[in-house]
Amino acid sequence: MALLKSFSLLPASPPSTKSSLLPLYTLGIVMSLSTGLANVSLKYNSVGFYQMAKIAVTPSIVFAEFLWYRKRVSFMKVVSLTVVSVGVAVATVTDLQFSLFGACVAFAWIIPSATNKILWSNMQQRENWTALALMWKTTPITLLFLVSMIPFLDPPGALSFNWSLTNTSAILVSALLGFFLQWSGALALGATSAITHVVLGQFKTCVLLLGNYYIFGSNSGFISVGGAFVAIMGTSLYTYLNTRGQSLKTSSSSSALSEKKSRFSDLKDDDKNLEPYGSEAV
């Protein structure tokens, strides 16, 4: 991000005011909690339990958006999201090993993860932030809070890590890929919504599972493969409902615009047909 800023490749940020600083700090803190708690959850829980926590993010976003923005989800979308969640659970949840501390961390991670996606989407769509500009503003805040969380969630943390050449190279490559992952995720959140971003991530999980099964011959089991197909069917239904809703909105707005134009032309014709017989005619 600093290199992009030095070469003037970062888009300009919207004008900052005192009221706009609070969402930035909130987003930075929520991002640090989401990232830190997710890593700690993977450390103390199995991947299956971590996936169960990820599935719980979807209803959390629906509930939070209804409370904050009175945003409602249609019944058919609820059905499609339920199909996706059940399919992903069948496909990925094979073991549920967890500790008490790990379970507490996993459940605590759900709220900041949902809030993170909602804030990213709304700040880009409602306040005209671009993905890179918002990343540049929030990354220092996130980094500061992540460093402050290390003594509490990951003792003894970075000081005891073996900083060999291999490990350092792997971390740098992971950081570079993480930058592109964060950027692409932010672009998707700005173009769609928080729920769609979660569905996209679950679709990616199913594609990876099926790709490992068909290309590399991994023995995932017929139940997991069937669950992946069910999740992809739910994703397809959700995508169809979204695109159908967008097309209906576009057609209704265009028809309303054409109706306004026709009314305006009719008024102009009526004005031309009026004969100037005094003030009453006018």
C-alpha contacts under 8 A as a table, 3 or more apart, distances in Angstrom:
res1	aa1	res2	aa2	distance
1	M	4	L	5.13
1	M	5	K	6.15
1	M	136	W	6.32
2	A	5	K	4.94
2	A	6	S	6.13
3	L	6	S	5.08
3	L	7	F	6.37
4	L	7	F	5.28
4	L	8	S	6.21
4	L	9	L	5.03
4	L	10	L	5.90
5	K	8	S	5.00
5	K	9	L	5.85
5	K	10	L	5.46
6	S	9	L	7.62
8	S	11	P	7.98
10	L	132	L	6.35
10	L	133	A	6.27
11	P	130	T	7.06
11	P	132	L	6.88
11	P	133	A	5.81
12	A	133	A	6.59
13	S	16	S	7.90
13	S	129	W	6.54
13	S	130	T	7.53
13	S	133	A	5.64
13	S	134	L	7.57
14	P	127	E	7.67
14	P	128	N	6.86
14	P	129	W	6.46
16	S	20	S	5.92
16	S	21	L	6.93
17	T	20	S	5.17
17	T	21	L	6.47
18	K	21	L	5.37
18	K	22	L	7.31
19	S	22	L	6.08
19	S	23	P	7.83
20	S	23	P	5.85
20	S	24	L	6.79
21	L	24	L	5.17
21	L	25	Y	6.31
22	L	25	Y	5.25
22	L	26	T	6.03
23	P	26	T	4.92
23	P	27	L	5.93
23	P	119	L	7.93
24	L	27	L	5.14
24	L	28	G	6.17
24	L	137	K	7.29
24	L	138	T	6.24
25	Y	28	G	5.07
25	Y	29	I	6.17
25	Y	138	T	7.12
25	Y	141	I	6.76
26	T	29	I	5.24
26	T	30	V	6.04
27	L	30	V	5.07
27	L	31	M	5.98
27	L	116	N	6.40
27	L	119	L	6.57
27	L	120	W	7.54
27	L	138	T	6.90
28	G	31	M	5.17
28	G	32	S	6.38
28	G	138	T	4.88
28	G	139	T	6.71
28	G	140	P	7.87
28	G	141	I	5.07
28	G	142	T	4.64
29	I	32	S	5.23
29	I	33	L	6.35
29	I	141	I	6.68
29	I	142	T	5.77
29	I	145	F	6.52
30	V	33	L	5.11
30	V	34	S	6.04
30	V	112	P	5.40
30	V	113	S	7.51
30	V	115	T	7.12
30	V	116	N	5.83
30	V	142	T	7.95
31	M	34	S	5.03
31	M	35	T	6.11
31	M	112	P	7.31
31	M	113	S	7.61
31	M	116	N	5.98
31	M	142	T	6.10
32	S	35	T	5.30
32	S	36	G	5.84
32	S	142	T	4.83
32	S	143	L	7.09
32	S	145	F	6.04
32	S	146	L	5.37
33	L	36	G	5.23
33	L	37	L	5.72
33	L	109	W	7.22
33	L	112	P	6.33
33	L	113	S	7.98
33	L	146	L	7.54
34	S	37	L	5.55
34	S	38	A	6.03
34	S	109	W	5.91
34	S	110	I	7.98
34	S	112	P	5.35
34	S	113	S	5.04
34	S	116	N	7.35
35	T	38	A	5.27
35	T	39	N	6.42
36	G	39	N	5.39
36	G	40	V	6.33
36	G	146	L	6.63
36	G	149	M	7.64
37	L	40	V	5.03
37	L	41	S	5.96
37	L	105	V	6.21
37	L	106	A	7.12
37	L	108	A	7.62
37	L	109	W	5.51
38	A	41	S	5.05
38	A	42	L	6.35
38	A	106	A	7.13
38	A	109	W	6.39
39	N	42	L	5.18
39	N	43	K	6.32
40	V	43	K	4.94
40	V	44	Y	6.43
40	V	102	G	7.50
40	V	105	V	7.19
40	V	153	L	6.99
40	V	154	D	7.40
41	S	44	Y	5.43
41	S	45	N	5.65
41	S	50	Y	6.73
41	S	102	G	5.56
41	S	103	A	7.56
41	S	105	V	5.88
41	S	106	A	5.39
42	L	45	N	5.34
42	L	46	S	6.53
42	L	47	V	6.61
42	L	50	Y	6.48
43	K	46	S	7.93
43	K	102	G	7.94
44	Y	98	F	6.54
44	Y	99	S	6.56
44	Y	101	F	7.59
44	Y	102	G	4.93
45	N	49	F	6.26
45	N	50	Y	6.65
45	N	96	L	7.91
45	N	97	Q	5.99
45	N	98	F	4.41
45	N	99	S	6.58
45	N	102	G	5.65
45	N	103	A	7.30
46	S	49	F	5.42
46	S	50	Y	6.37
46	S	95	D	6.87
46	S	96	L	6.23
46	S	97	Q	5.22
46	S	98	F	6.20
47	V	50	Y	4.94
47	V	51	Q	6.14
47	V	93	V	7.65
47	V	95	D	7.55
47	V	96	L	7.85
48	G	51	Q	5.09
48	G	52	M	6.38
48	G	92	T	6.35
48	G	93	V	4.25
48	G	94	T	5.73
48	G	95	D	5.15
48	G	96	L	5.41
48	G	97	Q	7.63
49	F	52	M	5.02
49	F	53	A	6.44
49	F	93	V	6.99
49	F	95	D	7.08
49	F	96	L	4.91
49	F	97	Q	6.64
49	F	98	F	6.90
50	Y	53	A	5.16
50	Y	54	K	6.36
50	Y	106	A	6.95
51	Q	54	K	4.91
51	Q	55	I	6.24
51	Q	89	A	7.40
51	Q	92	T	6.99
51	Q	93	V	6.57
52	M	55	I	5.14
52	M	56	A	6.50
52	M	89	A	6.77
52	M	93	V	6.99
53	A	56	A	5.14
53	A	57	V	6.85
53	A	106	A	6.19
53	A	107	F	6.74
53	A	110	I	6.65
54	K	57	V	5.35
54	K	58	T	7.75
54	K	110	I	7.26
55	I	58	T	6.02
55	I	85	S	6.00
55	I	88	V	7.84
55	I	89	A	7.50
56	A	59	P	5.97
56	A	60	S	6.46
56	A	110	I	6.97
57	V	60	S	4.99
57	V	61	I	6.20
57	V	110	I	5.65
57	V	111	I	7.56
57	V	113	S	7.06
57	V	114	A	5.74
57	V	198	V	7.84
58	T	61	I	5.32
58	T	62	V	6.50
58	T	81	L	7.88
58	T	114	A	7.67
58	T	195	I	6.39
58	T	198	V	6.70
59	P	62	V	5.00
59	P	63	F	6.10
60	S	63	F	5.18
60	S	64	A	6.00
60	S	110	I	7.55
60	S	111	I	7.17
60	S	114	A	6.34
61	I	64	A	5.07
61	I	65	E	5.96
61	I	114	A	5.33
61	I	115	T	7.39
61	I	118	I	7.26
61	I	194	A	7.17
61	I	195	I	6.64
62	V	65	E	5.41
62	V	66	F	6.27
62	V	72	R	7.85
62	V	73	V	7.40
62	V	195	I	7.38
63	F	66	F	5.20
63	F	67	L	6.34
64	A	67	L	5.11
64	A	68	W	6.09
64	A	115	T	7.88
65	E	68	W	5.18
65	E	69	Y	5.38
65	E	70	R	6.42
65	E	71	K	5.62
65	E	72	R	7.94
65	E	118	I	7.60
66	F	69	Y	5.57
66	F	70	R	4.18
66	F	71	K	4.63
66	F	72	R	6.03
67	L	70	R	5.72
67	L	71	K	7.85
68	W	71	K	7.91
73	V	77	K	6.35
73	V	78	V	6.69
74	S	77	K	5.29
74	S	78	V	6.38
75	F	78	V	5.05
75	F	79	V	6.31
76	M	79	V	4.98
76	M	80	S	6.24
76	M	241	L	7.83
77	K	80	S	4.99
77	K	81	L	6.04
77	K	238	Y	6.02
77	K	241	L	7.02
78	V	81	L	5.12
78	V	82	T	6.07
79	V	82	T	5.08
79	V	83	V	6.24
80	S	83	V	5.07
80	S	84	V	6.23
80	S	234	G	4.84
80	S	235	T	6.90
80	S	237	L	5.99
80	S	238	Y	5.48
81	L	84	V	5.04
81	L	85	S	6.13
81	L	199	V	7.83
81	L	234	G	6.63
81	L	235	T	7.60
81	L	238	Y	7.05
82	T	85	S	5.12
82	T	86	V	6.09
82	T	234	G	7.85
83	V	86	V	5.25
83	V	87	G	6.00
83	V	230	V	6.87
83	V	231	A	6.14
83	V	233	M	7.88
83	V	234	G	5.13
84	V	87	G	5.16
84	V	88	V	6.09
84	V	199	V	7.56
84	V	202	Q	7.70
84	V	230	V	6.93
84	V	231	A	4.14
84	V	232	I	6.97
84	V	233	M	7.58
84	V	234	G	4.80
84	V	235	T	6.12
85	S	88	V	5.22
85	S	89	A	6.07
85	S	231	A	6.93
86	V	89	A	5.06
86	V	90	V	6.20
86	V	227	G	7.56
86	V	231	A	7.15
87	G	90	V	5.22
87	G	91	A	6.06
87	G	226	G	7.83
87	G	227	G	4.26
87	G	228	A	5.72
87	G	229	F	7.33
87	G	230	V	5.04
87	G	231	A	4.23
87	G	232	I	7.94
88	V	91	A	4.98
88	V	92	T	5.88
88	V	93	V	7.76
88	V	202	Q	6.79
88	V	205	T	7.97
88	V	206	C	7.07
88	V	227	G	6.16
88	V	228	A	6.12
88	V	231	A	5.71
89	A	92	T	5.49
89	A	93	V	5.26
89	A	227	G	7.43
90	V	93	V	5.97
90	V	94	T	7.83
90	V	223	I	6.94
90	V	224	S	5.84
90	V	227	G	4.97
90	V	228	A	7.63
91	A	94	T	7.81
91	A	206	C	7.47
91	A	223	I	6.79
91	A	224	S	3.74
91	A	225	V	6.22
91	A	226	G	7.13
91	A	227	G	4.50
91	A	228	A	5.28
92	T	224	S	6.57
93	V	96	L	7.19
98	F	102	G	6.02
98	F	103	A	6.22
99	S	102	G	4.98
99	S	103	A	5.98
100	L	103	A	5.16
100	L	104	C	6.29
101	F	104	C	5.17
101	F	105	V	6.25
102	G	105	V	5.05
102	G	106	A	6.11
103	A	106	A	5.02
103	A	107	F	6.19
104	C	107	F	5.30
104	C	108	A	6.02
105	V	108	A	4.99
105	V	109	W	6.06
106	A	109	W	5.10
106	A	110	I	6.78
107	F	110	I	5.49
107	F	111	I	7.79
108	A	111	I	6.35
108	A	112	P	7.64
109	W	112	P	5.76
109	W	113	S	6.08
110	I	113	S	5.23
110	I	114	A	6.22
111	I	114	A	5.32
111	I	115	T	6.10
112	P	115	T	4.92
112	P	116	N	5.79
113	S	116	N	5.12
113	S	117	K	6.56
114	A	117	K	5.44
114	A	118	I	6.34
114	A	194	A	7.85
115	T	118	I	5.12
115	T	119	L	6.07
116	N	119	L	5.37
116	N	120	W	6.14
117	K	120	W	5.19
117	K	121	S	6.19
117	K	189	L	7.12
117	K	194	A	5.12
117	K	197	H	7.88
118	I	121	S	5.32
118	I	122	N	6.13
118	I	193	S	7.58
118	I	194	A	5.31
119	L	122	N	5.22
119	L	123	M	5.83
120	W	123	M	5.53
120	W	124	Q	6.39
120	W	186	A	6.88
120	W	189	L	6.46
120	W	190	G	7.13
121	S	124	Q	5.53
121	S	125	Q	6.22
121	S	186	A	7.72
121	S	189	L	4.75
121	S	190	G	4.93
121	S	191	A	7.87
121	S	192	T	7.50
121	S	193	S	5.83
121	S	194	A	6.16
122	N	125	Q	5.10
122	N	126	R	5.54
122	N	127	E	7.47
122	N	190	G	7.51
123	M	126	R	5.46
123	M	127	E	5.12
123	M	128	N	6.93
123	M	129	W	6.22
124	Q	127	E	5.73
124	Q	128	N	5.14
124	Q	129	W	4.39
124	Q	130	T	6.01
124	Q	131	A	7.19
124	Q	190	G	5.27
125	Q	128	N	5.78
125	Q	129	W	7.25
125	Q	190	G	5.95
125	Q	191	A	7.78
129	W	133	A	6.62
129	W	134	L	6.13
130	T	133	A	5.35
130	T	134	L	6.10
130	T	190	G	7.88
131	A	134	L	5.33
131	A	135	M	6.16
131	A	183	W	6.59
131	A	186	A	5.43
131	A	187	L	5.81
131	A	190	G	7.32
132	L	135	M	4.97
132	L	136	W	6.12
132	L	183	W	6.91
133	A	136	W	5.11
133	A	137	K	6.39
134	L	137	K	5.21
134	L	138	T	6.15
135	M	138	T	5.32
135	M	139	T	5.69
135	M	183	W	7.89
136	W	139	T	5.67
136	W	140	P	7.64
137	K	140	P	6.94
137	K	141	I	7.83
138	T	141	I	5.39
138	T	142	T	6.20
139	T	142	T	5.02
139	T	143	L	6.03
140	P	143	L	5.07
140	P	144	L	6.13
141	I	144	L	5.20
141	I	145	F	6.41
142	T	145	F	5.37
142	T	146	L	6.05
143	L	146	L	5.06
143	L	147	V	6.20
144	L	147	V	5.37
144	L	148	S	6.40
145	F	148	S	4.95
145	F	149	M	6.16
146	L	149	M	5.09
146	L	150	I	6.55
147	V	150	I	5.43
148	S	151	P	6.87
149	M	152	F	5.49
149	M	153	L	6.01
149	M	154	D	7.68
150	I	153	L	5.46
150	I	154	D	5.01
150	I	155	P	6.43
150	I	156	P	7.70
150	I	157	G	5.94
150	I	158	A	8.00
151	P	154	D	5.88
151	P	155	P	5.07
151	P	156	P	6.43
151	P	157	G	6.77
152	F	155	P	6.43
154	D	157	G	5.08
156	P	159	L	6.63
156	P	160	S	6.31
157	G	160	S	6.19
157	G	161	F	7.07
158	A	161	F	5.28
162	N	167	N	7.33
163	W	167	N	5.98
163	W	168	T	5.78
164	S	167	N	5.25
164	S	168	T	5.94
165	L	168	T	5.17
165	L	169	S	5.98
166	T	169	S	5.21
166	T	170	A	6.17
167	N	170	A	5.09
167	N	171	I	6.20
168	T	171	I	5.10
168	T	172	L	6.21
169	S	172	L	5.13
169	S	173	V	6.18
170	A	173	V	5.21
170	A	174	S	6.03
171	I	174	S	4.95
171	I	175	A	6.00
172	L	175	A	4.97
172	L	176	L	6.24
173	V	176	L	5.13
173	V	177	L	6.24
174	S	177	L	5.12
174	S	178	G	5.87
175	A	178	G	4.81
175	A	179	F	6.18
176	L	179	F	5.14
176	L	180	F	6.68
177	L	180	F	5.22
177	L	181	L	6.09
178	G	181	L	4.84
178	G	182	Q	5.99
179	F	182	Q	5.16
179	F	183	W	6.09
180	F	183	W	4.98
180	F	184	S	6.01
181	L	184	S	5.31
181	L	185	G	6.01
182	Q	185	G	5.09
182	Q	186	A	6.02
183	W	186	A	5.10
183	W	187	L	6.22
184	S	187	L	5.06
184	S	188	A	6.21
185	G	188	A	5.08
185	G	189	L	6.17
185	G	197	H	7.51
186	A	189	L	5.03
186	A	190	G	6.14
187	L	190	G	5.15
187	L	191	A	6.18
188	A	191	A	5.16
188	A	192	T	5.91
188	A	193	S	7.70
188	A	197	H	6.54
189	L	192	T	5.32
189	L	193	S	5.32
189	L	194	A	6.02
189	L	196	T	7.90
189	L	197	H	6.09
190	G	193	S	6.94
192	T	196	T	6.31
192	T	197	H	7.27
193	S	196	T	5.23
193	S	197	H	6.25
194	A	197	H	5.14
194	A	198	V	6.49
195	I	198	V	5.18
195	I	199	V	6.30
196	T	199	V	5.01
196	T	200	L	6.05
197	H	200	L	5.00
197	H	201	G	6.34
198	V	201	G	5.12
198	V	202	Q	6.35
199	V	202	Q	5.07
199	V	203	F	6.09
199	V	235	T	6.73
200	L	203	F	5.01
200	L	204	K	6.22
201	G	204	K	5.03
201	G	205	T	6.38
202	Q	205	T	5.03
202	Q	206	C	6.42
202	Q	231	A	7.93
203	F	206	C	5.19
203	F	207	V	6.20
203	F	231	A	7.21
203	F	232	I	6.31
203	F	235	T	6.82
204	K	207	V	5.09
204	K	208	L	6.18
205	T	208	L	5.21
205	T	209	L	6.28
206	C	209	L	5.04
206	C	210	L	6.15
206	C	228	A	5.01
206	C	229	F	7.68
206	C	231	A	7.24
206	C	232	I	7.15
207	V	210	L	5.18
207	V	211	G	5.86
207	V	228	A	7.73
208	L	211	G	4.99
208	L	212	N	6.10
209	L	212	N	5.28
209	L	213	Y	6.30
209	L	220	S	7.68
209	L	225	V	7.48
209	L	228	A	7.42
210	L	213	Y	4.95
210	L	214	Y	6.10
210	L	225	V	6.55
210	L	228	A	7.18
211	G	214	Y	5.31
211	G	215	I	5.53
211	G	216	F	7.34
212	N	215	I	5.52
212	N	216	F	5.03
212	N	217	G	6.26
212	N	218	S	5.63
213	Y	216	F	5.90
213	Y	217	G	4.72
213	Y	218	S	4.75
213	Y	219	N	6.53
213	Y	220	S	6.57
213	Y	225	V	7.99
214	Y	217	G	5.53
214	Y	218	S	7.68
220	S	224	S	6.03
220	S	225	V	6.84
221	G	224	S	5.49
221	G	225	V	6.41
222	F	225	V	5.05
222	F	226	G	5.93
223	I	226	G	5.08
223	I	227	G	6.11
224	S	227	G	5.03
224	S	228	A	6.23
225	V	228	A	5.06
225	V	229	F	6.38
226	G	229	F	5.13
226	G	230	V	6.26
227	G	230	V	5.02
227	G	231	A	6.17
228	A	231	A	5.07
228	A	232	I	6.21
229	F	232	I	5.08
229	F	233	M	6.22
230	V	233	M	5.08
230	V	234	G	6.32
231	A	234	G	5.04
231	A	235	T	6.14
232	I	235	T	4.87
232	I	236	S	6.11
233	M	236	S	5.09
233	M	237	L	6.26
234	G	237	L	5.07
234	G	238	Y	6.16
235	T	238	Y	5.06
235	T	239	T	6.11
236	S	239	T	5.07
236	S	240	Y	6.13
237	L	240	Y	5.09
237	L	241	L	6.22
238	Y	241	L	5.18
238	Y	242	N	6.24
239	T	242	N	5.15
239	T	243	T	6.17
240	Y	243	T	5.27
240	Y	244	R	5.91
241	L	244	R	5.09
241	L	245	G	6.05
242	N	245	G	5.13
242	N	246	Q	6.24
243	T	246	Q	5.05
243	T	247	S	6.17
244	R	247	S	5.15
244	R	248	L	6.18
245	G	248	L	5.13
245	G	249	K	6.22
246	Q	249	K	5.10
246	Q	250	T	6.18
247	S	250	T	5.03
247	S	251	S	6.10
248	L	251	S	5.16
248	L	252	S	6.03
249	K	252	S	5.17
249	K	253	S	6.07
250	T	253	S	5.22
250	T	254	S	6.11
251	S	254	S	5.11
251	S	255	S	6.04
252	S	255	S	5.12
252	S	256	A	6.12
253	S	256	A	5.09
253	S	257	L	6.17
254	S	257	L	5.02
254	S	258	S	6.18
255	S	258	S	5.10
255	S	259	E	6.08
256	A	259	E	5.02
256	A	260	K	6.24
257	L	260	K	5.13
257	L	261	K	6.29
258	S	261	K	5.00
258	S	262	S	6.16
259	E	262	S	5.10
259	E	263	R	6.19
260	K	263	R	5.12
260	K	264	F	6.14
261	K	264	F	5.06
261	K	265	S	6.21
262	S	265	S	5.13
262	S	266	D	6.15
263	R	266	D	5.03
263	R	267	L	6.23
264	F	267	L	5.13
264	F	268	K	6.34
265	S	268	K	5.05
265	S	269	D	6.25
266	D	269	D	5.05
266	D	270	D	6.20
267	L	270	D	5.02
267	L	271	D	6.23
268	K	271	D	5.10
268	K	272	K	6.36
269	D	272	K	5.12
269	D	273	N	6.34
270	D	273	N	5.12
270	D	274	L	6.37
271	D	274	L	5.32
274	L	281	A	7.24
274	L	282	V	7.69
275	E	281	A	7.02
276	P	279	S	7.90
276	P	281	A	6.20
276	P	282	V	6.62
277	Y	280	E	7.35
277	Y	281	A	5.60
277	Y	282	V	7.68
278	G	281	A	5.65
278	G	282	V	6.61
279	S	282	V	5.00
